[in-house]
Amino acid sequence: MKTVAMRNVSILGCGWLGKSLAIYLLDEGYSLKGSTTREEKLELLQVNNIEPFIIDISSFEEFDDFLQSDILIIAITSKDIDGFENLIAQIENSSIQKVIFISSTSVYARLNKVMTEEDEVLKTPLTAIENLFRENTFFETTIIRFAGLFGDERHPSNWFKNGRKIPQPKGFVNMIHKEDCIEIIHEIIAQNCWNEIFNACSNHHPTRREFYIMAKLSADFEVPEFEENECYEWKIISSKKVQKVLGYKFVHDDLLNI
């Protein structure tokens, strides 16, 4: 295993998060390869100095050139288990030494409690894919379970449109800003923090009622309507581990001031 600094990064999925992450890492001096599934997005990556690739893991093609890096960051939403098995087989035969797999706090059930990385997860395609990476011994993987993502054009005021009622108003919000996502990923690489699972979520958990009222009014929308659920279901995602292990302090930690 190399001990030198790893500066070559491939990002599988240069979408809303991946492209911004790639630009950030370029500014930090990393060499970047990025993928998209759409031909029309290749030029956008190229003008940002990201070496562009068309990659769809469900196509079962060979991705040799794209995987000629030190670190692979997986930022796609695919739940194609067979596609990921094929991707992992290719990673095993590549120069990739470290993997960051972007997962979601949706792996936790609403059990009306604070959820940590030690809690049991649901049996879903996403957790099955997590396990494929966790169990692999050819490279080291850190899994980040992000809470609800917001930032830039992805603003909560745009959710629950067309009179759609918001469920579980007494439940709690679990959200994280894109800037914090990027900073946490960078810290994992910079601190060489591998073979870990991290929850990543703001420490602030207002109720869904107060959060979405604030979000809608801040964008001059009408006050939203809420379901009055008889069954009270909620979860609060704890980010204590990522703060302790990485020494991380959230940039956006007041969700009523977004």
LINLIN-V873187 format. One record per pair of residues at least 24 apart in sequence whose C-alpha atoms are under 7 Angstrom apart, sorted by the first residue. I is the first residue (numbers start at 0). GAP is how many residues later the second one is. D is the distance in Angstrom with one decimal. If there is no record, write none. Layout:
BEGIN
i = [I | I]
gap = [GAP | GAP]
d = [D | D]
END
This chain:
BEGIN
i = [5 | 6 | 6 | 7 | 7 | 7 | 7 | 8 | 8 | 8 | 8 | 8 | 9 | 9 | 9 | 9 | 9 | 9 | 9 | 10 | 10 | 10 | 10 | 10 | 11 | 11 | 11 | 11 | 12 | 12 | 12 | 16 | 17 | 20 | 22 | 32 | 56 | 56 | 56 | 57 | 59 | 66 | 66 | 66 | 66 | 67 | 67 | 67 | 68 | 68 | 69 | 69 | 69 | 69 | 70 | 70 | 70 | 70 | 71 | 71 | 71 | 71 | 72 | 72 | 72 | 73 | 73 | 73 | 74 | 74 | 78 | 78 | 80 | 80 | 91 | 96 | 96 | 97 | 97 | 97 | 98 | 98 | 98 | 99 | 99 | 99 | 100 | 100 | 100 | 101 | 101 | 101 | 102 | 102 | 102 | 102 | 103 | 103 | 103 | 104 | 104 | 104 | 109 | 109 | 109 | 110 | 110 | 110 | 111 | 111 | 111 | 112 | 112 | 113 | 113 | 113 | 113 | 114 | 114 | 114 | 114 | 115 | 115 | 116 | 116 | 116 | 139 | 139 | 140 | 140 | 141 | 141 | 141 | 141 | 142 | 142 | 142 | 143 | 143 | 143 | 143 | 144 | 144 | 144 | 145 | 145 | 145 | 146 | 146 | 146 | 146 | 146 | 147 | 147 | 147 | 148 | 148 | 148 | 148 | 149 | 149 | 149 | 150 | 150 | 155 | 156 | 156 | 156 | 164 | 164 | 164 | 165 | 165 | 165 | 166 | 166 | 166 | 167 | 167 | 167 | 167 | 168 | 168 | 168 | 168 | 169 | 169 | 169 | 170 | 170 | 170 | 170 | 171 | 171 | 171 | 171 | 171 | 171 | 171 | 172 | 172 | 172 | 172 | 173 | 173 | 173 | 173 | 173 | 174 | 174 | 175 | 175 | 176 | 179 | 179 | 186 | 197 | 197 | 198 | 198 | 198 | 199 | 199 | 200 | 200 | 201 | 201 | 202 | 202 | 203 | 203 | 203 | 210 | 213]
gap = [64 | 24 | 63 | 24 | 61 | 62 | 63 | 24 | 60 | 61 | 62 | 63 | 24 | 56 | 57 | 59 | 61 | 62 | 63 | 24 | 61 | 62 | 63 | 64 | 61 | 62 | 63 | 64 | 61 | 62 | 63 | 161 | 57 | 161 | 25 | 33 | 26 | 27 | 30 | 25 | 26 | 24 | 27 | 28 | 29 | 26 | 27 | 28 | 26 | 27 | 25 | 26 | 27 | 28 | 25 | 26 | 27 | 28 | 24 | 26 | 27 | 28 | 26 | 27 | 28 | 26 | 27 | 28 | 26 | 27 | 46 | 47 | 44 | 48 | 46 | 42 | 43 | 41 | 42 | 43 | 41 | 42 | 43 | 41 | 42 | 43 | 41 | 42 | 43 | 41 | 42 | 43 | 40 | 41 | 42 | 43 | 41 | 42 | 43 | 40 | 41 | 42 | 123 | 124 | 125 | 122 | 123 | 124 | 121 | 122 | 123 | 122 | 123 | 121 | 122 | 123 | 124 | 120 | 121 | 122 | 123 | 121 | 122 | 80 | 81 | 82 | 54 | 55 | 53 | 54 | 52 | 53 | 54 | 55 | 53 | 54 | 55 | 53 | 54 | 55 | 56 | 53 | 54 | 55 | 53 | 54 | 55 | 27 | 28 | 29 | 53 | 54 | 26 | 27 | 28 | 26 | 27 | 28 | 29 | 26 | 27 | 28 | 26 | 27 | 59 | 58 | 59 | 62 | 60 | 61 | 62 | 59 | 60 | 61 | 59 | 60 | 62 | 59 | 61 | 64 | 65 | 38 | 39 | 40 | 57 | 37 | 38 | 39 | 36 | 37 | 62 | 63 | 33 | 34 | 35 | 36 | 62 | 63 | 64 | 32 | 33 | 34 | 35 | 27 | 28 | 31 | 62 | 63 | 26 | 27 | 25 | 26 | 75 | 70 | 71 | 59 | 43 | 44 | 39 | 40 | 43 | 39 | 42 | 36 | 38 | 48 | 51 | 36 | 50 | 49 | 50 | 51 | 45 | 42]
d = [5.8 | 6.1 | 7.0 | 6.3 | 5.0 | 5.3 | 6.4 | 6.4 | 5.5 | 6.0 | 4.8 | 5.9 | 5.7 | 6.7 | 6.9 | 6.2 | 6.3 | 4.9 | 6.2 | 6.4 | 5.9 | 4.7 | 6.0 | 7.0 | 6.1 | 4.8 | 5.7 | 6.6 | 6.7 | 5.0 | 5.0 | 6.8 | 6.2 | 5.7 | 7.0 | 6.7 | 5.1 | 6.8 | 6.7 | 4.8 | 6.7 | 6.8 | 6.0 | 6.8 | 6.4 | 6.3 | 5.5 | 6.7 | 5.9 | 5.5 | 6.1 | 4.6 | 5.5 | 6.6 | 5.5 | 6.1 | 4.8 | 5.7 | 6.5 | 6.4 | 4.8 | 6.4 | 5.8 | 4.7 | 6.1 | 6.2 | 5.0 | 5.9 | 6.9 | 5.5 | 5.8 | 6.0 | 6.8 | 6.2 | 5.8 | 5.1 | 6.5 | 5.7 | 4.9 | 5.8 | 6.2 | 4.6 | 6.4 | 5.7 | 5.0 | 5.8 | 6.4 | 4.8 | 6.3 | 6.1 | 5.2 | 6.3 | 6.6 | 5.6 | 4.5 | 6.3 | 4.2 | 4.8 | 6.0 | 5.1 | 5.7 | 5.2 | 5.8 | 4.9 | 4.9 | 6.8 | 6.4 | 6.1 | 5.9 | 4.8 | 5.1 | 5.3 | 6.3 | 5.9 | 4.6 | 5.8 | 6.3 | 6.7 | 6.0 | 5.0 | 5.8 | 6.6 | 5.4 | 6.7 | 6.6 | 6.5 | 6.1 | 5.7 | 5.8 | 5.1 | 5.1 | 4.9 | 4.8 | 5.8 | 6.3 | 4.7 | 6.3 | 5.9 | 4.9 | 6.0 | 6.8 | 6.0 | 4.8 | 6.0 | 6.2 | 4.9 | 6.3 | 5.6 | 5.0 | 5.8 | 6.3 | 5.3 | 6.1 | 4.3 | 5.9 | 5.9 | 5.3 | 5.9 | 6.5 | 6.4 | 5.0 | 6.0 | 5.4 | 5.4 | 6.0 | 4.9 | 4.6 | 6.4 | 5.0 | 4.8 | 5.7 | 6.3 | 4.5 | 5.8 | 6.0 | 4.9 | 7.0 | 6.6 | 6.0 | 6.8 | 6.9 | 6.6 | 4.8 | 4.6 | 6.3 | 5.7 | 6.2 | 6.5 | 5.5 | 5.7 | 6.4 | 4.9 | 5.6 | 5.7 | 4.3 | 5.3 | 6.3 | 6.8 | 6.6 | 5.1 | 5.8 | 5.9 | 5.5 | 6.2 | 6.9 | 6.2 | 6.6 | 6.4 | 5.6 | 5.9 | 5.0 | 5.4 | 6.4 | 6.3 | 6.2 | 6.9 | 6.7 | 5.7 | 6.7 | 5.3 | 6.8 | 5.4 | 6.9 | 6.6 | 5.7 | 6.8 | 5.3 | 6.9 | 6.1 | 5.9 | 5.9 | 6.3 | 6.3 | 6.7]
END
